[in-house]
Amino acid sequence: MGFFDKIKEKLIKTRDNIGNKINEVFSGFKKVDEELLENLEEVLIMADLGMDTVSIIISTLRENIKKKGIEEPEKVKEELKEIIIDMIDIEKKEENVKKCILIIGVNGAGKTTTIGKMAKGYMDEGKKVLLVPADTFRAAAGEQIKMWAERAGADITEIRENADPSAVVYSSLEYANERNYDIIIIDTAGRLHNKKNLMEELKKINKSVDRLLKDNYTKETLLILDGTTGQNAIEQAKAFAEVTDIDGYVLTKLDGTSKGGVIIGIVNRTKLPIKYIGTGEKITDLQKFNAKDFVDAIFE
């Protein structure tokens, strides 16, 4: 089953909020005029894309209608889809390389769950996976990630509560190097309210990664964002970007929200790709993001 089939049924609430309302707009128009564009703009604003993003989409749509001489509402709809796909399809093709993935995000966004699902995905690809529990000061964080490691069939390094996270990472990476893991996934703390401490902690962790794995692994930092928070997810992305470099996002809990349109706003505002989306509680409910299939699923 492809990405499109897997997510189509999971994104019903977002489809109701965007696709169905857009279809309603188009069904009420026989010609292409400014009123049609104004109605589309209103639907997109209400769908959590954000004002800036909607403004760019409508402006581009207006230009393309004029440039291409589009006169039928149905063709405007196809043009709108293409504009959105172009806006969010910025992920480079993933290379088959050894990876060290740092997972960041606030507590409650679905970090640990995502790590377990990601580990399962890589295990299913035949990769050798190691999980590193470096969120050492949160109660039971280590036990949670251990449970997910067992479910995924991945290895996990020793749980050391209240230990220095960078020391945990350093010893774990030495262990990983000796045993030639394909994928290392590091869980980190989500204390965004204390930016200075978090920044220092991530800086030390990054230093450990760079020192030990520089020549052998590609490093990737993924920010986990709760899709149900809508526009707040964009603010969170901006706040974390002040603390550390980010390579992409994982949007979680999209099966339970009508605010999936925030994906479009986040990519447009930050120019960073969506890597995965979480669409349920099962260990297999994490999909690698595909822009075209996502847009097709919410417009269908």
SENU-685169 format. One line per field, with one value per residue: x, y, z of N, C-alpha, C in turn; residue in three letters. Coordinates in steps of 0.1 Angstrom, whole numbers. Layout:
<recs>
n.px	c(X,...)
n.py	c(Y,...)
n.pz	c(Z,...)
ca.px	c(X,...)
ca.py	c(Y,...)
ca.pz	c(Z,...)
c.px	c(X,...)
c.py	c(Y,...)
c.pz	c(Z,...)
residuo	c(ALA,...)
</recs>
This chain:
<recs>
n.px	c(8,6,18,-3,-27,-25,-27,-50,-75,-69,-67,-92,-105,-89,-93,-120,-120,-104,-103,-130,-144,-132,-140,-167,-167,-158,-179,-199,-194,-194,-177,-144,-135,-128,-142,-144,-117,-114,-132,-119,-95,-105,-113,-88,-74,-89,-82,-59,-34,-21,-17,4,12,-11,-16,6,0,-25,-19,0,-16,-35,-18,-10,-34,-40,-17,-18,-42,-65,-98,-118,-133,-127,-102,-88,-88,-70,-47,-43,-38,-13,3,4,16,42,51,55,70,99,118,148,159,162,192,209,224,244,230,228,203,190,165,143,120,91,79,52,46,49,73,88,71,72,99,100,83,97,120,110,102,128,139,123,132,154,176,201,195,199,188,191,187,187,172,175,166,139,112,108,113,133,124,101,111,125,105,93,115,117,93,97,119,144,178,188,207,222,200,203,194,191,218,245,234,250,272,260,253,278,292,273,276,302,299,281,296,316,300,289,263,235,216,212,193,186,171,162,160,130,129,119,112,133,155,183,197,188,199,227,229,222,242,264,258,257,284,296,285,296,323,327,313,316,329,316,289,258,245,214,189,157,127,100,66,34,6,-20,-19,-20,-15,2,22,39,50,64,83,98,108,124,143,158,174,188,202,180,169,145,110,87,54,30,0,-19,-41,-62,-70,-83,-65,-44,-36,-16,8,15,18,40,62,63,69,93,110,119,118,90,95,83,49,27,0,-16,-20,-7,23,30,20,34,44,66,69,51,47,29,11,0,-13,-31,-46,-59,-74,-91)
n.py	c(-12,22,55,74,58,49,73,85,78,85,112,124,145,167,168,173,199,213,203,195,219,236,223,229,256,258,244,263,282,292,305,320,343,373,370,343,337,352,338,313,321,327,302,289,304,299,273,269,275,299,334,347,326,319,343,342,319,326,349,338,320,338,352,330,322,343,343,318,318,307,296,280,269,243,239,258,248,226,239,253,231,223,245,244,219,224,242,228,206,200,183,165,137,108,94,62,60,56,68,93,103,130,136,161,182,194,180,158,161,139,126,103,82,86,80,52,43,52,37,11,13,16,-9,-26,-22,-36,-25,-20,-10,15,28,57,68,98,117,124,134,135,120,85,85,70,44,44,47,24,5,10,4,-24,-32,-24,-40,-30,-22,-8,15,16,27,57,74,108,113,131,142,145,130,105,102,103,79,61,64,56,29,23,27,7,-15,-11,1,9,29,54,66,94,103,134,160,181,207,235,259,266,279,285,266,243,248,247,221,207,216,204,177,176,182,158,140,149,146,119,105,118,110,87,87,103,132,141,164,162,179,173,179,187,180,188,213,233,266,272,253,263,285,272,258,279,289,267,267,288,277,255,240,228,200,191,182,163,157,151,131,136,123,129,155,186,203,198,214,230,220,230,257,257,246,266,289,283,270,244,208,185,155,132,120,115,93,79,55,30,11,11,34,57,77,82,114,125,149,153,132,138,163,154,137,153,169,152)
n.pz	c(0,-9,0,-5,-4,23,38,30,42,68,69,71,86,80,53,52,62,43,15,10,14,-4,-27,-25,-29,-56,-69,-69,-88,-122,-138,-140,-117,-97,-73,-69,-63,-40,-23,-22,-9,16,26,27,46,68,71,85,72,74,71,56,39,25,12,-7,-21,-33,-48,-66,-79,-91,-109,-125,-137,-153,-170,-182,-193,-181,-179,-169,-139,-128,-138,-125,-100,-103,-109,-85,-68,-79,-74,-46,-42,-54,-36,-12,-18,-12,-3,-5,-24,-5,5,6,32,62,92,118,139,154,177,184,204,221,252,250,224,210,207,217,209,181,177,182,162,139,142,139,112,99,107,94,68,69,83,108,139,165,195,215,247,257,270,299,323,325,341,338,311,299,303,288,261,260,260,235,219,222,211,184,178,179,190,222,242,275,301,318,343,351,344,327,296,273,279,280,253,241,251,241,213,209,214,194,171,173,168,144,135,114,116,140,166,185,215,228,253,259,268,261,274,288,272,271,286,272,247,252,260,237,220,231,228,200,195,204,186,162,166,170,149,125,100,93,94,84,98,112,122,135,141,162,158,171,153,159,170,152,140,161,160,140,153,173,158,149,173,182,161,168,188,178,148,123,104,93,97,117,116,139,150,131,123,140,137,122,113,95,74,83,77,51,57,75,60,40,55,68,51,53,50,54,69,78,85,113,118,135,163,160,156,130,120,108,83,55,41,13,-10,-32,-30,-5,-10,-30,-14,4,-12,-25)
ca.px	c(0,14,16,-16,-37,-23,-31,-63,-85,-64,-68,-106,-108,-83,-100,-133,-117,-98,-107,-145,-148,-127,-149,-180,-164,-158,-192,-208,-189,-193,-166,-133,-134,-122,-150,-139,-104,-117,-138,-108,-86,-111,-112,-74,-71,-96,-77,-46,-22,-14,-20,15,12,-23,-13,15,-7,-36,-12,6,-28,-40,-8,-10,-47,-38,-6,-21,-55,-74,-112,-127,-131,-120,-87,-82,-85,-58,-36,-41,-31,1,10,7,26,55,55,59,78,113,126,157,158,170,203,210,236,243,225,226,192,187,150,140,106,86,73,38,44,49,88,91,63,78,112,96,77,108,129,103,104,141,141,116,140,166,187,205,190,202,181,199,178,194,163,178,160,124,108,103,116,141,115,92,118,128,93,92,127,113,82,103,129,157,186,188,218,218,192,211,186,198,231,247,230,261,280,252,254,292,294,265,281,314,293,275,308,322,291,285,249,231,208,213,183,189,161,167,150,122,127,120,110,147,163,197,201,186,209,240,228,222,255,273,254,262,299,299,282,305,336,327,307,318,333,309,274,251,237,201,181,143,118,86,56,20,-2,-33,-18,-22,-5,12,33,48,57,73,94,107,115,135,153,167,182,197,199,170,169,132,100,78,41,23,-14,-27,-54,-72,-71,-86,-55,-33,-31,-5,20,18,23,53,72,65,76,107,118,125,109,83,101,73,37,22,-14,-23,-12,0,37,32,13,43,47,75,60,51,39,18,1,-6,-23,-42,-55,-68,-83,-100)
ca.py	c(0,34,66,79,49,49,85,91,76,91,127,128,158,178,168,180,213,220,198,196,233,241,218,236,269,256,240,275,291,287,313,324,358,377,365,329,338,357,326,303,327,326,288,285,311,291,259,269,277,311,345,349,315,320,354,338,310,333,358,330,315,349,353,318,322,353,339,306,320,297,301,270,267,230,240,266,239,218,249,255,219,223,255,239,208,230,249,219,195,205,172,159,122,102,85,51,61,55,80,95,112,137,139,172,186,196,169,157,162,125,123,89,73,87,73,38,41,54,25,0,15,12,-23,-33,-20,-44,-18,-23,3,17,39,63,75,110,126,117,140,133,107,74,87,58,32,45,44,9,-3,11,-4,-38,-33,-23,-50,-23,-22,4,16,16,38,63,85,120,114,141,137,145,118,93,102,100,65,53,65,47,16,21,27,-6,-25,-8,3,17,40,57,76,99,111,145,167,191,219,248,270,271,279,286,252,233,251,242,206,202,219,194,165,178,181,144,133,154,141,104,99,127,104,75,89,116,137,148,168,163,185,167,189,181,186,193,226,243,277,272,245,272,293,263,256,291,289,257,271,297,269,246,238,217,196,188,180,152,162,139,132,142,116,134,170,192,213,194,225,237,215,239,269,254,245,279,299,279,264,231,198,175,142,121,124,105,92,70,50,18,13,13,47,68,76,91,124,127,162,151,123,145,172,146,131,163,175,143)
ca.pz	c(0,-10,9,-8,2,37,45,25,52,81,69,68,92,72,40,54,65,32,2,8,14,-17,-37,-24,-36,-71,-74,-69,-98,-136,-145,-131,-114,-84,-62,-68,-56,-26,-15,-20,1,29,30,30,58,79,72,93,64,78,62,46,30,17,3,-17,-30,-41,-57,-76,-86,-99,-120,-134,-144,-164,-179,-189,-199,-176,-179,-163,-124,-125,-142,-115,-89,-106,-108,-71,-63,-84,-66,-32,-43,-56,-24,-1,-23,-12,2,-15,-24,6,0,14,40,76,97,132,139,167,178,194,204,234,258,246,209,204,204,220,200,168,177,181,148,130,144,132,97,95,109,83,57,71,89,122,145,179,202,226,256,262,278,311,335,325,348,330,297,295,303,276,249,260,255,220,213,222,201,171,176,178,202,230,251,289,306,329,347,357,339,317,283,263,283,276,239,238,253,232,200,209,214,180,162,174,163,130,133,102,121,155,169,198,221,236,262,252,277,254,283,293,259,273,290,261,236,257,260,223,215,236,221,186,195,206,173,152,170,169,138,114,87,90,94,81,109,108,134,132,151,163,161,173,142,164,176,142,139,172,155,133,163,180,148,149,186,182,152,176,197,171,134,121,90,88,107,118,121,146,154,120,121,150,136,109,111,87,64,89,69,40,63,81,49,33,64,73,39,56,45,62,66,81,93,121,115,144,174,157,153,115,116,105,68,49,35,-2,-12,-42,-24,6,-16,-36,-4,11,-22,-32)
c.px	c(9,10,2,-27,-37,-29,-45,-74,-82,-66,-82,-109,-102,-89,-113,-131,-111,-105,-122,-150,-144,-136,-163,-178,-165,-171,-202,-204,-189,-182,-156,-133,-128,-129,-146,-126,-105,-123,-127,-98,-92,-110,-98,-70,-77,-90,-63,-33,-14,-16,-9,14,1,-21,-5,8,-17,-29,-6,-5,-34,-31,-9,-23,-46,-28,-10,-35,-66,-88,-122,-123,-123,-105,-80,-79,-73,-46,-33,-34,-16,9,14,17,40,60,60,68,93,123,135,156,167,180,204,223,233,239,225,215,189,172,148,125,102,79,58,36,44,63,91,84,69,91,110,92,88,118,123,104,117,144,134,123,153,178,189,204,194,195,190,190,186,185,164,171,145,120,102,106,123,133,106,99,122,117,91,104,123,102,87,113,143,165,185,200,213,211,199,203,194,213,233,244,241,271,274,254,268,295,286,270,294,309,288,286,314,313,285,270,246,225,209,202,184,177,167,156,142,119,129,119,123,156,178,203,200,196,223,240,229,235,265,271,259,277,303,296,292,319,337,322,309,320,324,294,270,243,225,194,166,135,104,76,42,11,-15,-32,-19,-11,6,24,44,57,68,85,103,115,126,146,163,177,192,193,189,170,155,123,92,65,33,8,-23,-40,-65,-74,-76,-76,-43,-28,-19,8,24,24,37,64,74,73,90,116,125,114,102,89,91,60,32,6,-21,-14,-5,14,40,26,23,47,57,66,62,42,27,7,-7,-17,-34,-52,-64,-77,-93,-114)
c.py	c(12,44,72,71,49,61,90,90,82,106,132,142,169,179,176,195,221,216,199,210,240,236,225,250,268,252,252,285,285,294,316,339,360,372,351,329,342,345,316,308,325,312,284,292,303,277,258,270,289,322,347,338,316,332,350,329,317,342,350,324,326,351,342,318,331,348,328,307,310,303,292,268,254,231,249,257,230,227,251,243,219,233,251,228,214,237,240,207,199,195,166,144,117,92,74,51,58,68,81,106,117,140,150,176,187,182,169,158,149,121,108,79,74,79,58,35,42,41,13,1,11,-3,-31,-32,-29,-37,-23,-10,3,29,44,72,87,120,121,122,140,120,97,75,75,46,32,42,30,1,-2,4,-19,-41,-33,-33,-43,-25,-8,4,17,29,44,75,95,121,126,136,136,133,105,91,97,85,56,53,56,33,13,20,13,-17,-22,-8,11,30,42,68,81,107,122,152,178,203,232,260,275,270,278,272,242,236,246,227,201,205,208,180,165,176,166,137,137,147,126,98,107,120,92,77,103,120,144,151,170,169,178,178,182,188,192,208,237,253,277,263,253,280,284,260,267,292,279,260,281,290,261,245,226,213,192,185,167,158,150,142,138,135,122,149,174,202,209,204,232,232,225,252,268,254,258,289,295,274,251,220,190,162,130,127,112,105,82,64,37,21,15,26,59,67,86,101,124,138,160,143,130,155,165,141,141,170,165,144)
c.pz	c(0,0,8,-1,17,44,41,36,65,81,66,74,84,59,41,55,52,19,0,6,1,-28,-37,-31,-51,-77,-75,-80,-112,-143,-134,-129,-100,-72,-59,-60,-42,-17,-12,-9,15,34,34,43,70,81,78,84,68,67,52,35,20,7,-9,-27,-39,-51,-69,-85,-96,-111,-130,-143,-156,-174,-188,-196,-194,-174,-172,-148,-121,-128,-131,-103,-91,-105,-93,-65,-67,-76,-52,-32,-45,-44,-13,-5,-23,-6,-8,-14,-14,0,11,22,55,83,113,133,153,167,188,193,218,239,254,232,202,200,206,211,186,166,175,167,138,130,137,117,92,96,98,69,58,77,103,129,160,184,214,235,263,269,292,324,336,331,338,315,291,293,291,263,248,256,240,213,212,212,187,168,175,191,209,240,265,293,318,333,354,353,329,303,273,266,279,260,235,239,244,218,198,207,199,170,161,168,150,127,121,106,136,157,183,203,230,244,254,261,270,262,289,281,261,276,279,249,240,256,246,216,219,229,206,185,196,193,163,154,167,156,125,100,83,88,89,93,105,121,129,144,151,166,161,163,147,169,165,141,149,169,148,143,171,171,148,162,187,172,158,185,190,156,133,106,84,100,106,123,126,147,143,117,130,148,123,105,103,77,70,82,59,46,68,70,42,42,67,62,43,54,57,59,68,87,101,120,123,155,171,154,138,111,115,91,64,40,20,-5,-21,-36,-13,0,-23,-26,3,1,-28,-28)
residuo	c(MET,GLY,PHE,PHE,ASP,LYS,ILE,LYS,GLU,LYS,LEU,ILE,LYS,THR,ARG,ASP,ASN,ILE,GLY,ASN,LYS,ILE,ASN,GLU,VAL,PHE,SER,GLY,PHE,LYS,LYS,VAL,ASP,GLU,GLU,LEU,LEU,GLU,ASN,LEU,GLU,GLU,VAL,LEU,ILE,MET,ALA,ASP,LEU,GLY,MET,ASP,THR,VAL,SER,ILE,ILE,ILE,SER,THR,LEU,ARG,GLU,ASN,ILE,LYS,LYS,LYS,GLY,ILE,GLU,GLU,PRO,GLU,LYS,VAL,LYS,GLU,GLU,LEU,LYS,GLU,ILE,ILE,ILE,ASP,MET,ILE,ASP,ILE,GLU,LYS,LYS,GLU,GLU,ASN,VAL,LYS,LYS,CYS,ILE,LEU,ILE,ILE,GLY,VAL,ASN,GLY,ALA,GLY,LYS,THR,THR,THR,ILE,GLY,LYS,MET,ALA,LYS,GLY,TYR,MET,ASP,GLU,GLY,LYS,LYS,VAL,LEU,LEU,VAL,PRO,ALA,ASP,THR,PHE,ARG,ALA,ALA,ALA,GLY,GLU,GLN,ILE,LYS,MET,TRP,ALA,GLU,ARG,ALA,GLY,ALA,ASP,ILE,THR,GLU,ILE,ARG,GLU,ASN,ALA,ASP,PRO,SER,ALA,VAL,VAL,TYR,SER,SER,LEU,GLU,TYR,ALA,ASN,GLU,ARG,ASN,TYR,ASP,ILE,ILE,ILE,ILE,ASP,THR,ALA,GLY,ARG,LEU,HIS,ASN,LYS,LYS,ASN,LEU,MET,GLU,GLU,LEU,LYS,LYS,ILE,ASN,LYS,SER,VAL,ASP,ARG,LEU,LEU,LYS,ASP,ASN,TYR,THR,LYS,GLU,THR,LEU,LEU,ILE,LEU,ASP,GLY,THR,THR,GLY,GLN,ASN,ALA,ILE,GLU,GLN,ALA,LYS,ALA,PHE,ALA,GLU,VAL,THR,ASP,ILE,ASP,GLY,TYR,VAL,LEU,THR,LYS,LEU,ASP,GLY,THR,SER,LYS,GLY,GLY,VAL,ILE,ILE,GLY,ILE,VAL,ASN,ARG,THR,LYS,LEU,PRO,ILE,LYS,TYR,ILE,GLY,THR,GLY,GLU,LYS,ILE,THR,ASP,LEU,GLN,LYS,PHE,ASN,ALA,LYS,ASP,PHE,VAL,ASP,ALA,ILE,PHE,GLU)
</recs>
